[in-house]
């Protein structure tokens, strides 16, 4: 079963349908064959019965001639030589009929028993005819031997009816007609013929024994009964086939009167007659008229039977031809419909297979026409929708890949530029950090100097009185230093603000790097702002340096003035004390300034680290953008394998 399933699975659809048709064929073919065979059998049976009827006609003609020969032979052998010539003519007619029947029966390829019976009958006839010609038999012996030959004829007729199917005809009316015309009527004519022959012999001799009279009376009674049975047989025919009454009833009535006349003649002139003076030839003629009427009736019955068999044969032929025509028409219709169905099934499937192969090879330009609404049409419609969807999707992917490739290229270029700018910013921040470190060192030195100045002022307080004026100038100078320190503090605040803003911008740069939107423009803006802030930081640092230098110069001038004022310090003791206080304040302010600058330096270091990290992230983003560009090119190359129609490209 599995192998059969595998075999069927390997077959194309057309061959599967062919296998299905072959499997269904017996369900239609067997009843059709049986019906057609039945029609052929009906035609064959009708033909066989027709041929059998022709042979039966020949046998009946042979029997009729033999009956006549028996009567003429009995008359001649009884002593009436006036019928010798007629007997010889009748014997010649019997021989001719025998030859014709022999040829007809041998042409039929008779069964062995029938062939043997026929050969024996023909041989017996030839012996009988020779014996009658030689007058070696008495009229009684001739009658007996004629009876034997005629009995053989009737047996052969019975075998013929069996072998040709006439004895078992399927139609009731035809069956009754066969029995009446080919069984009952020949028997009645045989009995009448025996009565004719025996009576003719007795009349020819002119005497009859009681036994002869009793036998003739018995024959007359049997003949009368058989004629009555014949009438009953035809009544069955008329009941079964009423239309035959018109053709045969009159003939049956015409035969009854001569038969009664002949039987009455036998009873009156032979059985009951005291002396037999009736002419044998007249007796024979009377019986012959009766027998001829029966044979005439039989001929009409056989004509009716022939007509019915011909009609049946014609019906069978017409039925067979109609069946053959209908079968041929049905076969043509089935073949045409099967061909159409197969084409309507395999055509869409082949188109679907071709479409699938084209899609498998990347060709999405196929234009599909769906002409059916069945499953194959639905399959084709689904494949058409799939092809259209794939074409649109490939077009969108191709467009997207091109866009991604372009965008990733721009991002990569922007990231590269941003990376270089970030590196420049990192270098600038390193320089700013170095400057801040120098500024821190200078401020630390100033603080230390301020502390020493405070100590010197304390020691010089004794001589401060003498340097009142000088101290005044020192005070003025120290005020200038204070102002410069204020400016330094302001600049330091500016640097702190710049550091804070730089930190914010660095965060924005990180966000922009993550988004990488609008083709890297955010990175350019952030980089520009960071560079501007770095420049401002450098300018501020320079200003701080200048101020510090100026402060140093002023401190130097103040020192000289203090030296000069030292000589007059005694005069300005109170002023020196104030200077000492101011120097203490300056020292404290310088210490605070030192701490603030250290915080700025720490912030700059952190900002430098963040900038370095940003540079690394920018490099990674640049590498990712480059990789994305390469992947976009790979994706574009992959979808370039597919061919899409212009409509799909426009739709995408």
C-alpha positions as CSV (number, residue, x, y, z in Angstrom):
1,X,0.0,0.0,0.0
2,X,2.9,2.4,0.9
3,X,4.6,1.6,-2.4
4,X,1.4,2.2,-4.3
5,X,1.0,5.5,-2.5
6,X,4.6,6.4,-3.3
7,X,4.0,5.5,-6.9
8,X,0.9,7.7,-7.1
9,X,2.7,10.5,-5.4
10,X,5.4,10.5,-8.1
11,X,2.8,10.7,-10.9
12,X,1.9,14.0,-12.6
13,X,-1.6,15.3,-12.0
14,X,-2.7,14.3,-15.6
15,X,-1.6,10.7,-15.0
16,X,-3.2,10.6,-11.6
17,X,-6.5,11.6,-13.2
18,X,-5.8,8.9,-15.9
19,X,-5.3,6.3,-13.1
20,X,-8.5,7.5,-11.5
21,X,-10.4,7.2,-14.8
22,X,-9.0,3.7,-15.3
23,X,-10.1,2.8,-11.7
24,X,-13.6,4.2,-12.4
25,X,-13.8,2.6,-15.8
26,X,-14.8,-0.9,-14.6
27,X,-17.7,0.5,-12.7
28,X,-19.1,2.0,-16.0
29,X,-17.5,-0.4,-18.4
30,X,-18.7,-3.7,-16.8
31,X,-22.4,-2.8,-16.8
32,X,-22.0,-1.3,-20.3
33,X,-20.2,-4.4,-21.5
34,X,-22.9,-6.6,-20.0
35,X,-25.6,-4.5,-21.6
36,X,-23.9,-4.5,-24.9
37,X,-23.2,-8.2,-24.6
38,X,-26.9,-8.7,-23.9
39,X,-27.7,-6.8,-27.0
40,X,-25.2,-8.8,-29.0
41,X,-26.7,-12.0,-27.6
42,X,-30.1,-10.8,-28.6
43,X,-28.9,-10.1,-32.1
44,X,-27.1,-13.4,-32.2
45,X,-30.1,-15.2,-30.8
46,X,-32.4,-13.6,-33.3
47,X,-30.0,-14.4,-36.2
48,X,-29.7,-18.0,-34.9
49,X,-33.5,-18.4,-34.6
50,X,-33.9,-16.9,-38.1
51,X,-31.5,-19.3,-39.6
52,X,-33.1,-22.2,-37.6
53,X,-36.5,-21.2,-38.9
54,X,-35.2,-21.4,-42.5
55,X,-33.8,-24.9,-41.8
56,X,-37.1,-25.8,-40.1
57,X,-39.0,-24.7,-43.2
58,X,-36.8,-26.9,-45.3
59,X,-37.4,-29.9,-42.9
60,X,-41.1,-29.3,-43.0
61,X,-41.0,-29.2,-46.8
62,X,-39.0,-32.4,-46.7
63,X,-41.6,-33.9,-44.3
64,X,-44.5,-32.8,-46.6
65,X,-42.9,-34.4,-49.6
66,X,-42.0,-37.6,-47.7
67,X,-45.6,-37.8,-46.5
68,X,-46.8,-37.5,-50.0
69,X,-44.2,-40.1,-51.1
70,X,-45.5,-42.5,-48.3
71,X,-49.1,-42.2,-49.5
72,X,-48.2,-42.7,-53.2
73,X,-45.9,-45.6,-52.3
74,X,-48.6,-47.3,-50.3
75,X,-51.0,-46.8,-53.1
76,X,-48.6,-48.1,-55.7
77,X,-47.5,-51.1,-53.5
78,X,-51.2,-51.8,-52.8
79,X,-51.6,-52.5,-56.5
80,X,-52.6,-49.1,-58.0
81,X,-49.9,-48.4,-60.6
82,X,-51.6,-45.3,-61.8
83,X,-49.6,-43.2,-59.3
84,X,-46.2,-44.6,-60.2
85,X,-45.1,-41.6,-62.2
86,X,-46.3,-39.2,-59.6
87,X,-44.5,-41.2,-56.9
88,X,-41.2,-41.1,-58.9
89,X,-41.6,-37.3,-59.3
90,X,-42.2,-37.0,-55.6
91,X,-39.2,-39.2,-54.8
92,X,-37.0,-36.9,-56.9
93,X,-38.4,-33.8,-55.1
94,X,-37.6,-35.5,-51.8
95,X,-34.0,-36.2,-53.0
96,X,-33.5,-32.6,-54.0
97,X,-35.0,-31.3,-50.7
98,X,-32.7,-33.8,-48.9
99,X,-29.6,-32.5,-50.6
100,X,-30.6,-28.9,-49.9
101,X,-31.2,-29.7,-46.2
102,X,-28.0,-31.7,-46.0
103,X,-26.0,-28.7,-47.3
104,X,-27.8,-26.3,-45.0
105,X,-27.4,-28.4,-41.9
106,X,-23.7,-29.2,-42.6
107,X,-23.0,-25.5,-43.0
108,X,-24.2,-25.0,-39.4
109,X,-21.5,-27.1,-37.9
110,X,-24.0,-29.5,-36.3
111,X,-23.5,-30.9,-32.8
112,X,-22.3,-34.5,-33.0
113,X,-25.6,-36.1,-31.9
114,X,-27.6,-34.2,-34.5
115,X,-25.1,-34.8,-37.3
116,X,-25.1,-38.5,-36.6
117,X,-29.0,-38.5,-36.5
118,X,-29.1,-36.7,-39.8
119,X,-26.7,-39.0,-41.5
120,X,-28.6,-42.0,-40.3
121,X,-31.9,-40.5,-41.4
122,X,-30.5,-39.7,-44.9
123,X,-29.2,-43.2,-45.2
124,X,-32.5,-44.7,-44.1
125,X,-34.3,-42.6,-46.7
126,X,-32.1,-43.7,-49.5
127,X,-32.6,-47.4,-48.5
128,X,-36.3,-46.9,-48.3
129,X,-36.5,-45.1,-51.6
130,X,-34.5,-47.9,-53.3
131,X,-36.7,-50.6,-51.7
132,X,-39.9,-48.8,-52.9
133,X,-38.4,-48.4,-56.4
134,X,-37.6,-52.1,-56.5
135,X,-41.1,-52.9,-55.0
136,X,-39.5,-55.1,-52.4
137,X,-41.9,-53.8,-49.7
138,X,-45.5,-54.2,-49.1
139,X,-47.7,-51.2,-48.6
140,X,-47.7,-51.8,-44.8
141,X,-43.9,-52.3,-44.6
142,X,-43.5,-49.1,-46.7
143,X,-45.8,-47.2,-44.4
144,X,-43.9,-48.4,-41.3
145,X,-40.5,-47.6,-42.7
146,X,-41.8,-44.2,-43.9
147,X,-43.1,-43.6,-40.4
148,X,-39.6,-44.3,-39.1
149,X,-38.0,-41.9,-41.5
150,X,-40.5,-39.2,-40.8
151,X,-40.1,-39.8,-37.1
152,X,-36.4,-39.2,-37.5
153,X,-37.2,-36.0,-39.4
154,X,-39.3,-34.9,-36.5
155,X,-36.6,-35.7,-34.0
156,X,-34.1,-33.7,-36.1
157,X,-36.6,-30.9,-36.2
158,X,-36.9,-31.1,-32.4
159,X,-33.0,-31.0,-32.1
160,X,-32.9,-28.1,-34.5
161,X,-35.4,-26.2,-32.4
162,X,-33.3,-26.9,-29.3
163,X,-30.0,-26.0,-30.9
164,X,-31.3,-22.7,-32.4
165,X,-33.2,-21.6,-29.4
166,X,-36.6,-21.6,-31.0
167,X,-37.9,-24.2,-28.5
168,X,-37.0,-21.8,-25.6
169,X,-37.9,-18.5,-27.1
170,X,-38.0,-15.7,-24.5
171,X,-41.3,-14.2,-25.7
172,X,-44.5,-16.0,-24.7
173,X,-46.4,-15.5,-28.0
174,X,-43.4,-16.5,-30.1
175,X,-42.8,-19.6,-27.9
176,X,-46.5,-20.7,-28.3
177,X,-46.3,-20.0,-32.1
178,X,-43.1,-22.2,-32.4
179,X,-44.8,-25.0,-30.5
180,X,-48.0,-24.8,-32.6
181,X,-46.3,-24.4,-36.0
182,X,-43.2,-26.6,-35.5
183,X,-44.3,-29.3,-33.0
184,X,-48.1,-29.7,-32.9
185,X,-48.8,-29.1,-36.5
186,X,-46.1,-31.5,-37.9
187,X,-47.4,-34.2,-35.5
188,X,-51.0,-33.7,-36.7
189,X,-50.0,-33.9,-40.4
190,X,-47.9,-37.0,-39.7
191,X,-50.9,-38.7,-38.1
192,X,-53.2,-37.6,-40.9
193,X,-50.6,-38.8,-43.4
194,X,-50.4,-42.2,-41.7
195,X,-54.2,-42.4,-41.9
196,X,-53.9,-41.4,-45.6
197,X,-51.3,-44.0,-46.4
198,X,-52.9,-46.9,-44.5
199,X,-56.3,-46.2,-45.9
200,X,-54.9,-45.8,-49.4
201,X,-53.2,-49.2,-49.1
202,X,-56.3,-50.8,-47.9
203,X,-58.4,-49.3,-50.6
204,X,-55.9,-50.3,-53.2
205,X,-56.0,-53.9,-52.0
206,X,-59.8,-53.7,-51.7
207,X,-59.9,-55.5,-48.4
208,X,-59.2,-54.7,-44.7
209,X,-59.0,-57.0,-41.8
210,X,-60.5,-56.1,-38.4
211,X,-57.1,-55.3,-37.2
212,X,-56.5,-52.9,-40.1
213,X,-59.9,-51.3,-39.5
214,X,-59.2,-50.9,-35.8
215,X,-55.7,-49.4,-36.5
216,X,-57.2,-47.0,-39.0
217,X,-59.9,-46.0,-36.5
218,X,-57.2,-45.5,-33.8
219,X,-55.2,-43.3,-36.2
220,X,-58.3,-41.3,-37.1
221,X,-59.0,-40.8,-33.4
222,X,-55.4,-39.7,-32.7
223,X,-55.5,-37.4,-35.7
224,X,-58.7,-35.8,-34.5
225,X,-57.2,-35.3,-31.0
226,X,-54.0,-33.8,-32.4
227,X,-56.0,-31.4,-34.6
228,X,-58.0,-30.4,-31.5
229,X,-54.7,-29.9,-29.6
230,X,-53.5,-27.9,-32.5
231,X,-56.5,-25.6,-32.2
232,X,-55.8,-25.2,-28.5
233,X,-52.2,-24.4,-29.2
234,X,-53.2,-21.7,-31.6
235,X,-55.7,-20.4,-29.1
236,X,-52.7,-19.8,-26.7
237,X,-51.0,-18.0,-29.5
238,X,-54.0,-15.8,-30.1
239,X,-54.3,-15.0,-26.4
240,X,-50.6,-14.1,-26.1
241,X,-50.5,-12.3,-29.5
242,X,-54.0,-11.1,-30.4
243,X,-52.8,-9.5,-33.7
244,X,-52.0,-13.0,-35.0
245,X,-55.6,-14.1,-34.9
246,X,-56.4,-12.1,-38.0
247,X,-53.6,-13.7,-40.0
248,X,-54.0,-17.3,-38.8
249,X,-57.5,-17.9,-37.5
250,X,-59.1,-18.1,-40.9
251,X,-56.4,-20.5,-42.1
252,X,-57.1,-22.7,-39.1
253,X,-60.8,-22.7,-39.8
254,X,-60.2,-23.5,-43.5
255,X,-58.1,-26.5,-42.5
256,X,-60.7,-27.9,-40.1
257,X,-63.3,-28.7,-42.7
258,X,-61.1,-30.8,-45.1
259,X,-59.7,-32.6,-42.1
260,X,-63.2,-33.5,-40.8
261,X,-64.1,-34.5,-44.3
262,X,-61.0,-36.7,-44.7
263,X,-61.5,-38.4,-41.3
264,X,-65.2,-39.0,-41.9
265,X,-64.2,-40.5,-45.3
266,X,-61.8,-42.9,-43.6
267,X,-64.4,-43.9,-41.1
268,X,-67.2,-44.3,-43.7
269,X,-65.3,-45.9,-46.5
270,X,-62.9,-48.1,-44.6
271,X,-63.6,-48.5,-40.9
272,X,-67.4,-48.9,-41.1
273,X,-67.7,-50.1,-44.8
274,X,-68.8,-53.6,-45.5
275,X,-67.1,-53.6,-48.9
276,X,-64.4,-51.2,-50.0
277,X,-65.1,-49.8,-53.4
278,X,-63.9,-46.2,-52.9
279,X,-61.0,-45.3,-55.3
280,X,-57.7,-45.1,-53.5
281,X,-56.6,-42.1,-55.5
282,X,-59.6,-40.1,-54.5
283,X,-59.0,-41.1,-50.9
284,X,-55.5,-39.9,-51.2
285,X,-56.6,-36.6,-52.8
286,X,-59.1,-35.9,-50.0
287,X,-56.5,-36.4,-47.3
288,X,-53.9,-34.5,-49.3
289,X,-56.2,-31.5,-49.5
290,X,-56.6,-31.6,-45.7
291,X,-52.9,-32.0,-45.2
292,X,-52.1,-29.3,-47.7
293,X,-54.4,-27.0,-45.8
294,X,-52.5,-27.7,-42.6
295,X,-49.2,-27.1,-44.4
296,X,-50.7,-23.9,-45.8
297,X,-51.6,-22.9,-42.3
298,X,-48.1,-23.8,-41.2
299,X,-46.6,-21.7,-43.9
300,X,-48.6,-18.7,-42.8
301,X,-47.7,-19.4,-39.2
302,X,-44.1,-19.6,-40.1
303,X,-44.4,-16.4,-42.1
304,X,-45.8,-14.7,-39.0
305,X,-43.0,-16.3,-37.0
306,X,-40.5,-15.1,-39.5
307,X,-41.9,-11.6,-39.4
308,X,-41.7,-11.5,-35.6
309,X,-38.2,-12.9,-35.6
310,X,-37.2,-10.3,-38.3
311,X,-38.8,-7.5,-36.3
312,X,-37.0,-8.7,-33.1
313,X,-33.7,-9.0,-35.0
314,X,-34.2,-5.5,-36.4
315,X,-35.0,-4.2,-32.9
316,X,-32.0,-5.9,-31.5
317,X,-29.8,-4.5,-34.3
318,X,-31.3,-1.0,-33.8
319,X,-30.9,-1.4,-30.0
320,X,-27.3,-2.5,-30.5
321,X,-26.7,0.4,-32.9
322,X,-28.3,2.9,-30.6
323,X,-26.3,1.5,-27.6
324,X,-23.2,1.6,-29.7
325,X,-24.0,5.2,-30.8
326,X,-24.8,6.3,-27.3
327,X,-21.7,4.5,-25.9
328,X,-19.6,6.2,-28.6
329,X,-21.2,9.5,-27.9
330,X,-20.8,9.1,-24.2
331,X,-17.2,8.0,-24.7
332,X,-16.5,11.0,-26.9
333,X,-18.2,13.3,-24.4
334,X,-16.3,11.7,-21.5
335,X,-13.0,12.0,-23.5
336,X,-13.7,15.6,-24.4
337,X,-14.8,16.5,-20.9
338,X,-11.9,14.6,-19.3
339,X,-9.5,16.4,-21.7
340,X,-11.1,19.8,-20.8
341,X,-11.1,19.0,-17.1
342,X,-7.5,17.8,-17.2
343,X,-6.4,20.9,-19.1
344,X,-8.4,23.1,-16.7
345,X,-6.7,21.4,-13.8
346,X,-3.1,20.9,-15.1
347,X,-3.1,24.3,-17.0
348,X,-3.3,26.5,-13.9
349,X,-1.1,24.1,-12.0
350,X,1.6,24.3,-14.7
351,X,1.3,28.1,-14.7
352,X,1.5,28.0,-10.9
353,X,4.6,25.8,-11.1
354,X,6.2,28.1,-13.7
355,X,5.4,31.1,-11.5
356,X,7.0,29.4,-8.5
357,X,10.1,28.5,-10.6
358,X,10.4,32.1,-11.8
359,X,10.0,33.4,-8.2
360,X,12.6,30.8,-7.1
361,X,15.0,32.2,-9.7
362,X,14.3,35.8,-8.5
363,X,12.0,36.8,-11.4
364,X,9.0,38.7,-10.0
365,X,7.9,40.4,-13.2
366,X,5.3,37.7,-14.2
367,X,1.8,38.9,-15.2
368,X,-0.7,36.2,-14.1
369,X,-4.2,35.9,-15.6
370,X,-6.7,33.9,-13.4
371,X,-9.6,32.5,-15.4
372,X,-11.1,30.0,-13.0
373,X,-12.7,30.2,-9.6
374,X,-12.0,26.7,-8.4
375,X,-9.2,25.5,-6.1
376,X,-6.6,25.8,-8.9
377,X,-7.8,29.3,-9.7
378,X,-7.6,30.1,-6.0
379,X,-4.1,28.7,-5.9
380,X,-3.1,30.9,-8.9
381,X,-4.8,33.9,-7.3
382,X,-2.8,33.3,-4.0
383,X,0.4,32.9,-6.0
384,X,-0.4,36.1,-7.9
385,X,-1.0,37.9,-4.6
386,X,2.2,36.4,-3.2
387,X,4.2,37.5,-6.3
388,X,2.8,41.0,-6.1
389,X,3.5,41.2,-2.4
390,X,7.1,39.9,-2.9
391,X,7.7,42.3,-5.7
392,X,6.4,45.3,-3.6
393,X,8.4,44.1,-0.6
394,X,11.6,43.6,-2.6
395,X,11.1,47.1,-4.1
396,X,10.7,48.5,-0.6
397,X,13.7,46.6,0.7
398,X,15.7,47.8,-2.3
399,X,14.7,51.4,-1.8
400,X,15.3,51.1,2.0
401,X,18.6,49.4,1.5
402,X,19.7,52.3,-0.9
403,X,18.5,54.8,1.6
404,X,20.2,53.1,4.5
405,X,23.4,52.8,2.5
406,X,23.3,56.5,1.7
407,X,22.4,57.5,5.2
408,X,25.0,55.1,6.8
409,X,27.6,56.5,4.5
410,X,26.7,60.1,5.5
411,X,26.7,59.0,9.2
412,X,30.0,57.4,8.8
413,X,31.4,60.5,7.2
414,X,29.9,62.7,9.9
415,X,31.2,60.4,12.6
416,X,34.7,60.5,11.1
417,X,34.6,64.3,11.0
418,X,33.1,64.4,14.6
419,X,35.9,62.0,15.7
420,X,38.6,64.3,14.4
421,X,36.9,67.3,15.9
422,X,36.5,65.5,19.2
423,X,40.2,64.6,19.2
424,X,41.0,68.2,18.5
425,X,38.8,69.2,21.4
426,X,40.5,66.7,23.6
427,X,43.8,68.1,22.7
428,X,42.5,71.6,23.4
429,X,41.2,70.5,26.8
430,X,44.6,68.9,27.6
431,X,46.2,72.3,26.8
432,X,43.6,74.1,28.9
433,X,44.2,71.7,31.8
434,X,48.0,72.4,31.5
435,X,47.3,76.1,31.6
436,X,45.0,75.7,34.7
437,X,47.7,73.7,36.3
438,X,50.2,76.5,35.7
439,X,47.6,79.0,37.0
440,X,47.2,76.9,40.1
441,X,50.9,76.8,40.7
442,X,51.1,80.6,40.3
443,X,48.2,81.2,42.7
444,X,49.8,78.8,45.2
445,X,53.0,80.8,44.9
446,X,51.1,84.1,45.4
447,X,49.4,82.7,48.4
448,X,52.7,81.7,49.9
449,X,54.1,85.2,49.1
450,X,51.1,86.8,50.7
451,X,51.7,84.9,53.9
452,X,55.3,85.9,53.9
453,X,54.3,89.5,53.3
454,X,51.9,89.3,56.2
455,X,54.8,88.1,58.4
456,X,57.0,90.8,57.1
457,X,54.3,93.4,57.8
458,X,54.0,92.1,61.3
459,X,57.7,92.4,61.9
460,X,57.8,95.7,60.2
461,X,55.0,97.1,62.3
462,X,57.7,98.7,64.5
463,X,59.1,100.7,61.7
464,X,55.8,101.2,60.0
465,X,55.3,104.6,61.5
466,X,58.2,105.9,59.5
467,X,56.8,104.8,56.3
468,X,53.4,106.3,56.6
469,X,53.4,107.8,53.2
470,X,55.0,104.9,51.7
471,X,52.5,102.7,53.4
472,X,49.8,104.8,52.0
473,X,51.1,104.2,48.6
474,X,51.5,100.5,49.5
475,X,47.9,100.5,50.6
476,X,46.9,102.0,47.3
477,X,49.0,99.4,45.5
478,X,47.5,96.7,47.6
479,X,44.1,98.0,46.6
480,X,45.1,97.6,43.0
481,X,46.2,94.1,43.8
482,X,42.9,93.5,45.5
483,X,41.1,94.7,42.4
484,X,43.2,92.5,40.3
485,X,42.4,89.6,42.6
486,X,38.7,90.4,42.2
487,X,39.2,90.2,38.5
488,X,41.0,87.0,38.9
489,X,38.1,85.7,40.9
490,X,35.7,86.9,38.2
491,X,37.8,85.1,35.6
492,X,37.9,82.1,37.7
493,X,34.1,82.1,37.9
494,X,34.0,82.5,34.1
495,X,36.2,79.4,33.8
496,X,34.0,77.5,36.1
497,X,30.9,78.5,34.1
498,X,32.7,77.5,31.0
499,X,33.5,74.1,32.5
500,X,29.9,73.6,33.5
501,X,28.6,74.5,30.1
502,X,31.2,72.3,28.5
503,X,30.0,69.4,30.7
504,X,26.4,70.0,29.5
505,X,27.5,70.2,25.9
506,X,29.5,67.0,26.4
507,X,26.3,65.3,27.6
508,X,24.4,66.6,24.6
509,X,27.2,65.3,22.4
510,X,26.7,61.8,23.9
511,X,23.0,62.0,23.3
512,X,23.5,63.1,19.7
513,X,26.0,60.3,19.2
514,X,23.4,57.8,20.4
515,X,20.7,59.1,18.2
516,X,22.9,59.7,15.2
517,X,20.0,61.5,13.7
518,X,19.8,64.0,10.8
519,X,23.0,62.7,9.3
520,X,25.3,63.8,12.2
521,X,24.5,67.5,12.2
522,X,24.1,67.5,16.0
523,X,27.6,66.2,16.4
524,X,28.9,69.2,14.3
525,X,27.0,71.7,16.5
526,X,28.2,70.1,19.7
527,X,31.7,70.0,18.5
528,X,31.5,73.7,17.4
529,X,30.2,74.7,20.8
530,X,32.8,72.7,22.7
531,X,35.6,74.3,20.5
532,X,34.2,77.8,21.3
533,X,34.1,77.1,25.0
534,X,37.6,75.7,24.9
535,X,38.7,78.9,23.2
536,X,37.0,81.0,25.9
537,X,38.7,78.9,28.5
538,X,42.1,79.5,26.9
539,X,41.4,83.3,26.7
540,X,40.4,83.4,30.3
541,X,43.5,81.5,31.3
542,X,45.6,84.0,29.4
543,X,43.9,86.9,31.1
544,X,44.5,85.2,34.5
545,X,48.1,84.9,33.6
546,X,48.4,88.5,32.6
547,X,46.6,89.6,35.7
548,X,48.9,87.5,37.8
549,X,51.9,89.0,36.1
550,X,50.5,92.5,36.7
551,X,49.9,91.5,40.3
552,X,53.5,90.4,40.6
553,X,54.7,93.6,39.2
554,X,52.6,95.6,41.5
555,X,53.7,93.5,44.4
556,X,57.3,94.1,43.4
557,X,56.5,97.8,43.3
558,X,54.8,97.5,46.7
559,X,57.8,95.8,48.1
560,X,60.1,98.6,47.0
561,X,57.7,101.0,48.5
562,X,57.5,99.0,51.6
563,X,61.4,99.1,51.8
564,X,61.2,102.8,51.4
565,X,58.4,102.9,53.9
566,X,60.4,100.8,56.3
567,X,62.6,103.7,57.0
568,X,59.6,105.6,58.0
569,X,57.6,102.7,59.5
570,X,57.6,104.2,62.8
571,X,55.6,107.0,61.4
572,X,53.0,104.8,59.9
573,X,52.6,102.1,62.6
574,X,48.9,102.2,62.5
575,X,48.9,102.1,58.6
576,X,51.2,99.1,58.7
577,X,48.8,97.3,61.1
578,X,46.1,97.9,58.6
579,X,48.4,96.6,55.9
580,X,49.0,93.5,58.0
581,X,45.3,93.0,58.3
582,X,44.8,93.5,54.6
583,X,47.6,91.0,53.9
584,X,45.9,88.5,56.1
585,X,42.7,89.0,54.1
586,X,44.7,88.7,50.9
587,X,46.3,85.5,52.1
588,X,42.9,84.1,53.0
589,X,41.4,85.1,49.6
590,X,44.4,83.7,47.8
591,X,43.9,80.4,49.6
592,X,40.2,80.3,48.6
593,X,41.3,81.2,45.1
594,X,43.8,78.4,45.2
595,X,41.0,75.9,46.2
596,X,38.7,77.2,43.4
597,X,41.3,76.9,40.8
598,X,42.0,73.3,42.0
599,X,38.3,72.5,41.5
600,X,38.4,74.0,38.0
601,X,41.4,71.9,37.3
602,X,39.7,68.8,38.5
603,X,36.6,69.6,36.4
604,X,38.8,70.2,33.4
605,X,40.5,66.8,34.0
606,X,37.0,65.1,34.2
607,X,35.9,66.9,31.1
608,X,39.0,65.7,29.3
609,X,38.2,62.2,30.4
610,X,34.6,62.5,29.1
611,X,35.9,64.0,25.9
612,X,38.3,61.1,25.5
613,X,35.4,58.7,26.1
614,X,33.3,60.6,23.6
615,X,36.0,60.3,21.1
616,X,36.1,56.5,21.6
617,X,32.3,56.4,21.3
618,X,32.4,58.4,18.2
619,X,35.0,56.1,16.7
620,X,32.7,53.1,17.6
621,X,29.7,54.9,16.1
622,X,31.8,55.5,13.0
623,X,32.7,51.9,12.8
624,X,29.1,50.8,13.4
625,X,27.9,53.2,10.7
626,X,30.6,51.8,8.3
627,X,29.4,48.3,9.1
628,X,25.8,49.3,8.6
629,X,26.7,50.8,5.3
630,X,28.5,47.5,4.3
631,X,25.4,45.5,5.5
632,X,23.1,47.8,3.5
633,X,25.3,47.1,0.4
634,X,25.0,43.4,1.1
635,X,21.3,43.7,1.5
636,X,21.0,45.7,-1.7
637,X,23.1,43.1,-3.6
638,X,20.8,40.4,-2.2
639,X,17.6,42.1,-3.3
640,X,19.1,43.0,-6.7
641,X,18.8,39.3,-7.6
642,X,15.1,39.8,-7.8
643,X,13.6,41.3,-11.0
644,X,10.5,43.5,-10.4
645,X,8.2,45.2,-12.8
646,X,8.0,49.0,-13.2
647,X,4.6,49.0,-11.6
648,X,6.0,47.4,-8.4
649,X,8.8,49.9,-8.2
650,X,6.4,52.8,-8.7
651,X,4.0,51.3,-6.0
652,X,6.9,50.9,-3.6
